[in-house]
Amino acid sequence: MSPLYSDVHRQSIENPEEFWGALAEKLHWYKPWNKVLDDSNPPFYRWFAGGVTNTCYNALDRHVDEGRGNQMAVIYDSPVTGTIEKFTFREFRDKVALFAGALQARGVRKGDRIIIYMPMIPEALVAMLACARLGAIHSVVFGGFASHELAVRIDDCKPKVIVSASCGIEHGKIIDYKRLLDFAIELAHFKPEICIIHQREQLKAELNEERDLTWKQALLGVAPAQCTPVESTDPLYILYTSGTTGQPKGIVRDNGGHMVAMQWTMESVYNVKPGEVFWAASDVGWVVGHSYIVYAPLLHGCTTIVFEGKPVGTPDPGTFWRIISEHDVSVMFTAPTAFRAIKKEDPEGNYIRRYNFSKFRTLFLAGERADPDTVRWAEKQLKVPVIDHWWQTETGWAIAANCQGIEPGPVKYGSASKAVPGYDVKVVNEALEELPHGTMGDIVVKLPLPPGTMTTLWRADIRFVESYMKHFPGYYQTSDAGYIDEDGYIYIMSRTDDIINVAGHRLSTGAIEAELCEHPDVAESAVIGVHDDLKGEVPLGFLVLKSGVDTPPEMIVKHVVEYVRENIGPVASFKQAIIVKRLPKTRSGKILRSTMRKIANSEAYAIPPTIDDPAILDEIKEALQTIGYAKTS
């Protein structure tokens, strides 16, 4: 009989050492830990202190040694190049060991930092796992990131080696990674000793003979490297997330706690079995890619998919469905924005019906709040459970989810479901007083955070405390706002800086956006707060329409205003919405509401380094000017 969610969650909170200690025994350790949880220096908690392990061994070699070396480990599917490649665990282990040998031959040792700046190709995973094999600390920077942002990360983590590729392919264009990398190194104060460049057929890079090697040159004459034993508490990677000061924050993840949490979530959150195919349609430059393209699936003995493409346009809105069908995907994880893009292009789901989904079981969404309309559309089209869940770069895995491997519960539209075991989630006010069910406030997590979450910020312990732990002592400040209902379901409504204060009433942008997406012609929406002399702020909506809509725009706007008035109330003061072709987003799909708000209120703003297409900001500005906002000085 399956355990009850309430029992599992209670045990994880009341007796975390017993809970996580039992799970850690499923993995390989060169030396067992002295203490499951070292809480001697809060908020710097350490998991499995004294234990010695290696993440790469557990992700690859362990499966080969246990007789599953011929199982498929990695499938590379690249519609932008027309390429599909498959690698068994033994083949991928050998590729990783050889590249680790190439790094070792260039002097890379335990604790050295390596920046990886690559597109979604198998070599990106090889480089990450090779670092883990040697005990080197990788820092993956999203491929094609602007040179200035890459330079800032070079200066912060001081990499001995940078691993890159000659180019990436986005929106049908060839992106010259090597040119961006060269300029970043020119801008940076710190200079790496070596750059290893994977030459792609689409664009061959010119090399700096004193510093650069091709991937093939780096492998010549080297011996495969063995796994280096590392302390459980040693860093596995640094992943930078945007900071409010403009200086990025380097999230540090450890080895031991991370691998224990990653393997456990595959079974308990996603209900995936070893040997099944799991696909996270993301990028290794983001936390989803680290956790659920690379580490968690391989640690659990699943086949993972490396996808180089987009949900639409490579070549059509059926790309996701082809991959699910062709590669027998059991469980998929992607961002709601991907499904909104597909829904916009193919609202009737015609492409979906071309493919066989016999092995497909569950769709998980995360990255942005999954609006109820998108969830219902996906349920209707795919005929499988669609599960929204909530987590952050800082946590590395889900804070709230409908845990399919423990006790699946009913889906409540608009909710990320209940706190995942390991997380003690509260909704509080500024005085740290817990709020009643249904009352919106700051969402916090009681310390200690579970294994696999961030341990600190790279070379910035003080900033770690001030950014996350100081405002609510004894708790991790998520900077998300929402509420918990009487059944324990968590509703993430917005970032705390996306709360609109209308004449003293705190309103969530997420709640209003959900109403806008109820309109049958609306594919996607965003809401921001704009200045109002009388009420301080009032909400303004942006609507992206589905393809082929012929309803008059003024009629759509009239209807969504009525929806908000009926379902949220006159207190929202929602009276204006504009129709735009597209919304400005980061490359990971998050809508840039803060930047939109600054444009609307005629405030100075910087183009966010993570933006997918800067030209969209001008489109937004022009649209806002038609209704009297975004005034030029």
C-alpha positions as CSV (number, residue, x, y, z in Angstrom):
1,M,0.0,0.0,0.0
2,S,1.3,3.5,-0.9
3,P,2.2,5.8,1.9
4,L,-0.1,8.7,2.6
5,Y,1.2,12.1,1.7
6,S,0.4,13.5,5.1
7,D,2.5,10.8,6.8
8,V,5.5,11.3,4.5
9,H,5.4,15.1,4.8
10,R,5.1,14.9,8.6
11,Q,8.1,12.5,8.9
12,S,10.2,14.8,6.7
13,I,9.5,17.8,8.9
14,E,9.6,16.1,12.3
15,N,12.4,13.7,11.7
16,P,14.4,15.0,8.7
17,E,17.6,13.1,9.6
18,E,15.9,9.7,9.6
19,F,13.9,10.6,6.5
20,W,16.8,11.8,4.3
21,G,19.3,9.4,5.8
22,A,17.3,6.4,4.6
23,L,17.1,7.8,1.1
24,A,20.8,8.6,0.9
25,E,21.6,4.9,1.4
26,K,20.2,4.1,-2.0
27,L,23.2,5.9,-3.6
28,H,26.9,5.1,-3.7
29,W,29.3,6.6,-1.0
30,Y,33.0,6.1,-0.8
31,K,32.7,7.0,2.9
32,P,29.4,7.3,4.9
33,W,28.4,10.6,6.5
34,N,29.1,11.4,10.1
35,K,25.9,13.4,10.5
36,V,22.9,13.6,8.2
37,L,22.2,17.3,9.1
38,D,24.9,19.6,10.5
39,D,22.9,22.5,12.0
40,S,25.8,23.9,14.0
41,N,26.0,27.2,12.0
42,P,22.5,28.3,10.9
43,P,21.5,29.4,8.3
44,F,24.4,27.5,6.7
45,Y,23.0,24.1,7.1
46,R,25.0,21.1,5.7
47,W,23.7,17.7,4.6
48,F,25.5,14.4,5.0
49,A,28.5,16.1,6.6
50,G,31.6,13.9,6.5
51,G,30.3,11.8,3.7
52,V,32.5,11.2,0.6
53,T,30.9,10.5,-2.8
54,N,31.0,11.5,-6.5
55,T,27.9,12.7,-8.4
56,C,29.1,11.6,-11.8
57,Y,29.8,8.1,-10.6
58,N,26.2,7.9,-9.2
59,A,24.7,9.3,-12.5
60,L,26.7,7.1,-15.0
61,D,29.2,4.6,-13.7
62,R,26.9,3.1,-11.0
63,H,24.4,2.1,-13.7
64,V,27.1,0.5,-15.8
65,D,28.5,-1.4,-12.8
66,E,25.0,-2.6,-11.9
67,G,24.5,-4.2,-15.3
68,R,22.4,-1.5,-17.1
69,G,25.2,-0.1,-19.3
70,N,23.3,-0.9,-22.5
71,Q,20.2,1.1,-21.5
72,M,19.7,4.4,-23.3
73,A,20.9,7.3,-21.2
74,V,20.7,10.3,-23.5
75,I,18.7,11.1,-26.7
76,Y,19.7,14.2,-28.6
77,D,16.9,15.5,-30.8
78,S,17.6,18.6,-32.8
79,P,15.0,19.7,-35.3
80,V,17.0,22.8,-36.1
81,T,19.8,20.6,-37.5
82,G,17.8,17.6,-38.4
83,T,19.9,15.4,-36.1
84,I,18.9,12.6,-33.7
85,E,21.6,10.8,-31.7
86,K,21.3,8.2,-28.9
87,F,23.8,7.1,-26.3
88,T,23.7,4.3,-23.8
89,F,24.9,4.7,-20.2
90,R,28.2,2.9,-21.1
91,E,28.7,5.1,-24.2
92,F,28.0,8.3,-22.3
93,R,30.1,7.3,-19.4
94,D,33.0,6.8,-21.8
95,K,32.5,10.2,-23.5
96,V,32.4,11.9,-20.1
97,A,35.5,10.1,-18.8
98,L,37.5,11.0,-21.8
99,F,36.5,14.7,-21.7
100,A,37.3,14.7,-18.0
101,G,40.7,13.3,-19.0
102,A,41.1,16.2,-21.4
103,L,40.4,18.7,-18.6
104,Q,42.7,16.8,-16.2
105,A,45.5,17.0,-18.8
106,R,45.1,20.7,-18.8
107,G,45.6,21.0,-15.1
108,V,41.9,21.0,-13.9
109,R,41.7,19.7,-10.3
110,K,39.1,19.4,-7.6
111,G,37.6,22.8,-6.7
112,D,38.6,24.5,-10.0
113,R,35.8,26.4,-11.7
114,I,34.8,25.7,-15.3
115,I,32.4,27.9,-17.2
116,I,30.2,26.1,-19.8
117,Y,28.7,28.3,-22.5
118,M,27.0,26.0,-24.9
119,P,23.8,25.3,-26.9
120,M,21.6,22.3,-26.3
121,I,23.9,19.6,-27.6
122,P,25.2,16.4,-25.9
123,E,28.6,18.0,-25.4
124,A,27.0,20.4,-22.9
125,L,26.0,17.5,-20.7
126,V,29.4,15.8,-21.2
127,A,31.2,18.9,-20.0
128,M,28.9,19.2,-16.9
129,L,29.4,15.6,-15.9
130,A,33.1,15.7,-16.6
131,C,33.4,18.5,-14.1
132,A,31.5,16.5,-11.6
133,R,33.7,13.5,-12.3
134,L,36.8,15.6,-11.3
135,G,35.3,17.5,-8.4
136,A,35.6,20.7,-10.5
137,I,32.8,23.2,-10.1
138,H,30.9,24.0,-13.2
139,S,29.0,27.2,-13.9
140,V,26.8,26.9,-16.9
141,V,25.9,30.2,-18.6
142,F,23.0,30.2,-21.0
143,G,24.3,29.9,-24.5
144,G,24.1,33.1,-26.4
145,F,24.0,35.2,-23.3
146,A,25.3,38.8,-23.9
147,S,29.0,39.3,-23.6
148,H,28.8,41.7,-20.7
149,E,26.8,39.3,-18.6
150,L,29.2,36.5,-19.4
151,A,32.1,38.7,-18.5
152,V,30.5,39.5,-15.1
153,R,30.3,35.7,-14.4
154,I,33.8,35.1,-15.5
155,D,35.1,37.8,-13.0
156,D,32.9,36.3,-10.2
157,C,33.8,32.6,-10.5
158,K,37.3,32.9,-12.1
159,P,37.2,29.8,-14.3
160,K,40.4,28.0,-15.1
161,V,38.8,26.7,-18.4
162,I,35.8,27.9,-20.5
163,V,34.1,25.2,-22.6
164,S,32.0,26.5,-25.5
165,A,30.8,25.9,-29.0
166,S,31.3,27.8,-32.2
167,C,27.6,28.6,-32.5
168,G,24.0,28.1,-31.5
169,I,20.9,28.1,-33.6
170,E,17.9,30.2,-32.5
171,H,14.9,31.5,-34.3
172,G,16.4,30.2,-37.6
173,K,19.5,32.2,-37.1
174,I,23.1,31.2,-36.4
175,I,24.4,32.8,-33.2
176,D,28.1,33.2,-33.2
177,Y,29.0,32.0,-29.7
178,K,32.8,32.3,-30.2
179,R,32.5,36.0,-31.1
180,L,30.4,36.6,-28.0
181,L,32.9,34.6,-25.9
182,D,35.9,36.5,-27.2
183,F,34.3,39.8,-26.4
184,A,33.4,38.7,-22.9
185,I,37.0,37.6,-22.2
186,E,38.1,41.0,-23.5
187,L,35.7,42.8,-21.1
188,A,36.5,40.6,-18.1
189,H,39.3,41.4,-15.7
190,F,40.0,37.7,-15.1
191,K,41.3,35.7,-18.1
192,P,40.8,32.0,-18.4
193,E,43.9,29.9,-19.2
194,I,42.2,27.7,-21.9
195,C,39.0,27.7,-24.0
196,I,37.8,24.5,-25.5
197,I,35.6,25.0,-28.5
198,H,33.3,22.4,-30.0
199,Q,33.3,23.3,-33.7
200,R,29.8,22.9,-35.3
201,E,29.2,22.4,-39.0
202,Q,26.9,25.4,-39.2
203,L,29.7,27.9,-38.3
204,K,33.4,27.2,-37.8
205,A,35.1,29.5,-35.2
206,E,38.4,31.2,-35.6
207,L,40.7,30.2,-32.7
208,N,43.2,32.1,-30.6
209,E,46.2,29.8,-31.0
210,E,47.6,30.9,-27.6
211,R,44.4,30.1,-25.7
212,D,41.9,28.0,-27.7
213,L,41.6,24.3,-28.5
214,T,38.9,22.5,-30.5
215,W,37.0,19.8,-28.7
216,K,38.7,17.2,-30.9
217,Q,42.2,18.6,-30.2
218,A,41.5,18.5,-26.5
219,L,40.8,14.8,-26.7
220,L,43.9,13.8,-28.6
221,G,46.2,11.5,-26.6
222,V,44.4,11.7,-23.3
223,A,43.4,8.9,-21.0
224,P,39.9,8.6,-19.5
225,A,39.7,10.1,-16.0
226,Q,38.5,8.1,-13.0
227,C,36.0,9.6,-10.6
228,T,37.5,11.9,-7.9
229,P,36.0,11.3,-4.4
230,V,34.6,14.6,-3.0
231,E,33.1,15.7,0.3
232,S,29.3,15.7,0.3
233,T,29.4,19.4,1.2
234,D,31.8,20.3,-1.6
235,P,30.2,22.5,-4.3
236,L,28.9,20.7,-7.4
237,Y,28.0,23.8,-9.3
238,I,27.4,27.6,-9.3
239,L,24.3,28.8,-11.2
240,Y,23.9,32.5,-11.5
241,T,20.5,34.1,-11.1
242,S,19.8,37.8,-11.7
243,G,20.3,40.0,-8.7
244,T,18.4,43.1,-7.7
245,T,21.6,45.1,-7.5
246,G,22.6,44.2,-11.1
247,Q,25.3,41.9,-9.7
248,P,24.2,38.3,-10.4
249,K,23.9,35.9,-7.5
250,G,25.9,32.7,-7.8
251,I,23.7,29.9,-6.3
252,V,25.9,27.2,-4.8
253,R,24.7,23.5,-4.9
254,D,26.5,20.8,-3.0
255,N,27.2,17.2,-4.1
256,G,25.7,14.9,-1.5
257,G,22.4,16.6,-0.6
258,H,21.8,17.4,-4.2
259,M,22.1,13.9,-5.5
260,V,19.9,12.5,-2.8
261,A,17.1,15.0,-3.4
262,M,17.4,14.7,-7.2
263,Q,17.0,10.9,-7.2
264,W,14.1,11.0,-4.6
265,T,12.1,13.6,-6.6
266,M,12.1,11.4,-9.8
267,E,10.3,8.7,-7.9
268,S,8.2,10.6,-5.5
269,V,7.2,13.9,-7.3
270,Y,7.2,12.7,-11.0
271,N,6.5,9.0,-10.5
272,V,9.1,7.9,-13.1
273,K,10.7,4.5,-13.0
274,P,14.3,3.7,-13.9
275,G,14.5,2.8,-17.6
276,E,11.6,5.1,-18.6
277,V,12.0,8.2,-20.8
278,F,11.8,11.6,-19.0
279,W,11.8,14.8,-20.9
280,A,12.4,18.3,-19.5
281,A,11.9,20.7,-22.4
282,S,14.2,23.4,-21.1
283,D,17.9,24.4,-21.4
284,V,20.9,23.4,-19.4
285,G,21.5,27.1,-18.8
286,W,18.6,27.2,-16.4
287,V,18.0,25.4,-13.2
288,V,15.4,23.1,-14.8
289,G,18.1,21.9,-17.2
290,H,20.6,21.3,-14.4
291,S,18.1,19.4,-12.3
292,Y,15.9,17.5,-14.8
293,I,17.8,17.3,-18.1
294,V,21.1,16.3,-16.5
295,Y,21.3,15.1,-12.9
296,A,17.9,13.8,-11.7
297,P,17.0,11.5,-14.7
298,L,20.5,10.1,-14.9
299,L,20.9,9.5,-11.2
300,H,17.6,7.7,-11.2
301,G,18.5,5.6,-14.2
302,C,16.1,7.2,-16.7
303,T,16.6,8.2,-20.3
304,T,16.8,11.9,-20.7
305,I,16.2,14.0,-23.8
306,V,18.4,16.9,-25.0
307,F,16.1,19.0,-27.3
308,E,17.6,21.7,-29.5
309,G,14.5,23.6,-30.8
310,K,11.4,25.5,-29.8
311,P,7.8,24.5,-29.1
312,V,6.7,26.3,-32.3
313,G,8.5,27.1,-35.5
314,T,11.0,24.1,-35.5
315,P,9.2,23.4,-37.7
316,D,5.7,23.6,-36.4
317,P,3.5,23.4,-33.2
318,G,3.7,19.6,-33.4
319,T,7.4,19.3,-32.4
320,F,6.7,18.4,-28.8
321,W,4.1,15.7,-29.8
322,R,6.5,14.2,-32.4
323,I,9.2,13.8,-29.7
324,I,6.8,12.4,-27.1
325,S,5.6,9.8,-29.7
326,E,8.9,9.0,-31.4
327,H,10.9,8.5,-28.2
328,D,8.2,6.9,-26.0
329,V,8.3,9.7,-23.4
330,S,6.5,8.8,-20.2
331,V,6.6,12.1,-18.3
332,M,7.3,15.6,-19.6
333,F,8.2,18.8,-17.8
334,T,8.1,22.2,-19.4
335,A,7.1,25.8,-18.8
336,P,3.5,27.1,-19.2
337,T,4.7,29.6,-21.7
338,A,5.6,26.8,-24.1
339,F,2.1,25.5,-24.0
340,R,0.6,29.0,-24.4
341,A,2.8,29.4,-27.5
342,I,1.5,26.0,-28.9
343,K,-2.1,26.9,-28.0
344,K,-1.8,30.2,-29.8
345,E,-0.6,28.5,-33.0
346,D,-2.8,25.4,-32.8
347,P,-5.8,26.3,-30.6
348,E,-7.8,23.3,-31.8
349,G,-5.0,20.8,-31.2
350,N,-4.9,19.5,-34.7
351,Y,-1.2,18.7,-34.6
352,I,-1.7,16.7,-31.4
353,R,-4.0,14.2,-33.1
354,R,-1.3,13.2,-35.6
355,Y,0.7,11.4,-33.0
356,N,0.5,8.3,-30.7
357,F,0.8,9.0,-27.0
358,S,0.4,5.4,-25.7
359,K,3.4,5.7,-23.3
360,F,2.8,9.3,-22.2
361,R,1.4,9.5,-18.6
362,T,1.8,13.0,-17.1
363,L,2.7,16.6,-18.0
364,F,4.3,18.8,-15.4
365,L,4.4,22.6,-15.7
366,A,6.6,25.1,-13.8
367,G,8.6,28.3,-14.3
368,E,5.7,30.7,-14.3
369,R,2.3,30.4,-12.8
370,A,0.2,28.0,-14.9
371,D,-3.0,29.8,-15.6
372,P,-6.1,27.6,-15.3
373,D,-7.1,28.1,-19.0
374,T,-3.8,26.7,-20.2
375,V,-4.0,23.7,-17.8
376,R,-7.5,22.9,-18.9
377,W,-6.5,23.2,-22.6
378,A,-3.6,20.8,-22.1
379,E,-5.8,18.3,-20.2
380,K,-8.4,18.4,-22.9
381,Q,-5.9,17.9,-25.7
382,L,-3.5,15.4,-24.2
383,K,-5.9,13.5,-22.0
384,V,-3.4,13.0,-19.2
385,P,-3.0,14.7,-15.8
386,V,-1.5,18.2,-16.1
387,I,0.4,19.1,-12.9
388,D,1.5,22.6,-12.0
389,H,4.3,22.7,-9.5
390,W,6.3,25.5,-8.0
391,W,10.1,25.9,-7.4
392,Q,12.9,28.3,-7.8
393,T,16.6,28.4,-8.9
394,E,17.4,28.7,-5.3
395,T,15.7,25.5,-4.3
396,G,16.7,23.4,-7.3
397,W,13.5,21.2,-7.0
398,A,9.8,21.6,-6.2
399,I,8.6,23.4,-3.1
400,A,5.0,22.5,-3.9
401,A,3.7,19.8,-6.1
402,N,1.0,17.2,-6.5
403,C,3.4,14.3,-5.7
404,Q,2.4,11.6,-8.2
405,G,4.7,9.0,-6.7
406,I,3.3,9.3,-3.1
407,E,-0.4,10.0,-3.1
408,P,-1.8,11.9,-6.2
409,G,-4.4,14.4,-5.1
410,P,-7.1,16.2,-7.0
411,V,-6.0,19.1,-9.3
412,K,-7.1,22.5,-8.2
413,Y,-6.7,25.0,-11.0
414,G,-4.4,27.8,-10.2
415,S,-2.7,25.9,-7.4
416,A,0.7,24.3,-7.3
417,S,-0.8,21.8,-4.9
418,K,0.7,21.0,-1.5
419,A,4.2,21.4,0.1
420,V,6.6,18.7,-1.1
421,P,8.0,16.6,1.8
422,G,11.1,18.4,3.1
423,Y,9.5,21.9,2.9
424,D,7.6,23.5,5.8
425,V,5.7,26.3,4.0
426,K,3.9,29.2,5.7
427,V,2.1,32.3,4.6
428,V,2.9,35.3,6.9
429,N,2.6,39.0,7.2
430,E,5.4,41.5,7.8
431,A,5.4,40.7,11.5
432,L,6.0,37.0,10.7
433,E,2.5,36.1,11.9
434,E,1.0,33.1,10.2
435,L,-2.1,34.2,8.2
436,P,-5.5,32.4,8.1
437,H,-6.3,30.0,5.2
438,G,-7.2,32.0,2.1
439,T,-5.4,35.2,3.1
440,M,-2.7,36.4,0.8
441,G,0.8,37.2,2.2
442,D,4.5,36.4,1.9
443,I,5.3,32.8,1.4
444,V,8.2,31.5,3.5
445,V,9.8,28.2,4.3
446,K,10.9,27.3,7.8
447,L,14.6,26.5,8.1
448,P,16.5,24.2,7.5
449,L,15.8,23.9,3.9
450,P,15.9,20.3,2.7
451,P,18.9,18.7,0.8
452,G,19.6,19.9,-2.7
453,T,18.7,23.5,-2.1
454,M,21.3,26.3,-2.2
455,T,23.9,26.2,0.5
456,T,25.1,29.8,0.0
457,L,26.0,32.3,-2.7
458,W,29.4,32.0,-4.3
459,R,31.9,34.1,-2.3
460,A,29.0,36.0,-0.8
461,D,27.9,34.5,2.6
462,I,26.7,37.9,3.9
463,R,24.7,38.6,0.8
464,F,23.2,35.1,1.1
465,V,21.9,35.9,4.6
466,E,20.7,39.4,3.7
467,S,19.0,38.3,0.4
468,Y,17.1,35.3,1.7
469,M,17.3,34.8,5.5
470,K,17.3,38.2,7.2
471,H,13.8,39.6,6.6
472,F,12.0,36.7,8.2
473,P,14.4,35.2,10.9
474,G,14.4,31.4,10.9
475,Y,12.7,31.3,7.5
476,Y,13.7,31.4,3.8
477,Q,12.1,34.3,2.1
478,T,10.8,33.0,-1.3
479,S,9.8,36.6,-2.5
480,D,6.6,35.0,-3.8
481,A,3.2,36.0,-2.6
482,G,0.1,33.9,-2.3
483,Y,-2.1,31.9,0.1
484,I,-2.8,28.4,1.4
485,D,-6.3,27.1,1.3
486,E,-8.1,24.9,4.0
487,D,-6.8,21.7,2.2
488,G,-3.2,22.8,2.3
489,Y,-3.1,23.7,-1.4
490,I,-0.6,26.5,-2.1
491,Y,-1.5,29.3,-4.6
492,I,1.4,31.3,-5.9
493,M,-0.1,34.5,-7.2
494,S,2.9,36.7,-8.0
495,R,6.3,37.8,-7.0
496,T,6.1,40.1,-4.0
497,D,7.1,43.0,-6.2
498,D,4.2,42.2,-8.6
499,I,1.6,42.9,-5.9
500,I,-0.5,45.9,-6.9
501,N,-1.7,48.2,-4.2
502,V,-5.0,49.7,-5.4
503,A,-6.3,52.3,-2.9
504,G,-4.9,50.2,0.0
505,H,-6.1,46.8,-1.4
506,R,-3.3,44.3,-2.2
507,L,-4.2,42.6,-5.4
508,S,-2.3,39.9,-7.2
509,T,-1.4,40.2,-10.9
510,G,-1.7,36.4,-11.2
511,A,-5.4,36.4,-10.1
512,I,-6.3,39.1,-12.7
513,E,-4.3,37.3,-15.4
514,A,-6.2,34.1,-14.8
515,E,-9.5,36.0,-15.5
516,L,-8.1,37.5,-18.7
517,C,-7.1,34.0,-20.0
518,E,-10.6,32.8,-19.5
519,H,-11.6,34.6,-22.6
520,P,-11.8,32.1,-25.5
521,D,-9.8,34.4,-27.8
522,V,-6.9,35.1,-25.4
523,A,-3.8,32.9,-25.7
524,E,-1.7,34.7,-23.1
525,S,-1.9,37.7,-20.8
526,A,0.1,39.9,-18.4
527,V,-1.0,42.4,-15.9
528,I,1.1,45.3,-14.4
529,G,0.4,48.1,-12.0
530,V,0.4,51.6,-13.5
531,H,0.5,54.9,-11.6
532,D,-2.9,56.5,-10.8
533,D,-3.2,59.9,-9.1
534,L,-6.3,58.8,-7.2
535,K,-5.7,55.2,-6.2
536,G,-1.9,55.0,-6.3
537,E,-1.9,52.1,-8.7
538,V,-4.4,50.5,-11.0
539,P,-4.0,47.3,-13.1
540,L,-3.4,47.3,-16.8
541,G,-3.8,44.2,-18.9
542,F,-1.9,43.0,-22.0
543,L,-3.5,40.4,-24.2
544,V,-2.0,38.1,-26.8
545,L,-4.7,36.6,-29.0
546,K,-4.9,33.1,-30.5
547,S,-4.2,32.7,-34.2
548,G,-7.1,33.2,-36.5
549,V,-9.2,35.3,-34.1
550,D,-11.6,37.7,-35.9
551,T,-13.5,39.1,-32.9
552,P,-13.2,42.9,-32.8
553,P,-10.4,44.0,-30.4
554,E,-12.6,46.4,-28.5
555,M,-15.1,43.6,-27.9
556,I,-12.4,41.4,-26.4
557,V,-11.2,44.2,-24.1
558,K,-14.8,44.9,-23.0
559,H,-15.4,41.2,-22.1
560,V,-12.2,40.8,-20.1
561,V,-12.9,43.9,-18.1
562,E,-16.3,42.4,-17.3
563,Y,-14.7,39.1,-16.3
564,V,-12.5,40.8,-13.8
565,R,-15.3,43.0,-12.4
566,E,-17.5,39.9,-11.9
567,N,-15.0,37.5,-10.5
568,I,-12.6,39.7,-8.5
569,G,-14.8,42.7,-8.0
570,P,-14.9,46.5,-8.5
571,V,-12.1,46.8,-5.9
572,A,-9.6,45.7,-8.6
573,S,-10.4,48.9,-10.6
574,F,-9.6,47.0,-13.8
575,K,-10.7,49.1,-16.7
576,Q,-8.0,49.0,-19.4
577,A,-6.4,46.3,-21.5
578,I,-4.4,46.5,-24.7
579,I,-3.8,43.8,-27.4
580,V,-0.2,43.1,-28.4
581,K,1.5,40.7,-30.7
582,R,3.7,39.2,-28.1
583,L,5.0,39.7,-24.5
584,P,8.6,40.4,-23.5
585,K,10.1,37.4,-21.8
586,T,13.3,35.9,-20.5
587,R,14.8,33.1,-22.5
588,S,13.4,30.7,-19.8
589,G,9.9,32.1,-20.5
590,K,9.3,34.5,-17.5
591,I,7.3,37.6,-18.5
592,L,9.2,40.8,-17.8
593,R,6.4,42.5,-15.8
594,S,8.8,44.8,-13.9
595,T,10.3,46.2,-17.1
596,M,6.9,46.6,-18.6
597,R,5.8,48.5,-15.5
598,K,8.7,50.9,-15.8
599,I,8.0,51.6,-19.4
600,A,4.4,52.3,-18.7
601,N,5.2,54.6,-15.9
602,S,7.8,56.5,-18.0
603,E,10.6,55.4,-15.7
604,A,14.2,54.7,-16.6
605,Y,14.9,51.0,-17.3
606,A,17.7,48.8,-18.5
607,I,17.1,46.0,-21.0
608,P,17.3,42.8,-19.0
609,P,20.3,40.6,-20.0
610,T,18.0,37.6,-20.0
611,I,15.5,39.0,-22.5
612,D,14.7,36.7,-25.4
613,D,14.1,39.5,-28.0
614,P,14.8,43.2,-27.0
615,A,12.7,44.5,-30.0
616,I,9.5,43.5,-28.1
617,L,10.1,46.3,-25.6
618,D,9.7,48.9,-28.3
619,E,6.4,47.2,-29.4
620,I,5.1,47.4,-25.9
621,K,6.1,51.0,-25.6
622,E,4.3,51.9,-28.8
623,A,1.2,50.0,-27.7
624,L,1.2,51.8,-24.3
625,Q,1.6,55.2,-26.0
626,T,-1.7,54.6,-27.8
627,I,-3.5,54.7,-24.5
628,G,-1.6,57.5,-22.9
629,Y,1.2,55.7,-21.1
630,A,5.0,55.5,-21.7
631,K,5.2,59.2,-22.3
632,T,8.5,60.5,-23.7
633,S,10.1,63.4,-22.0
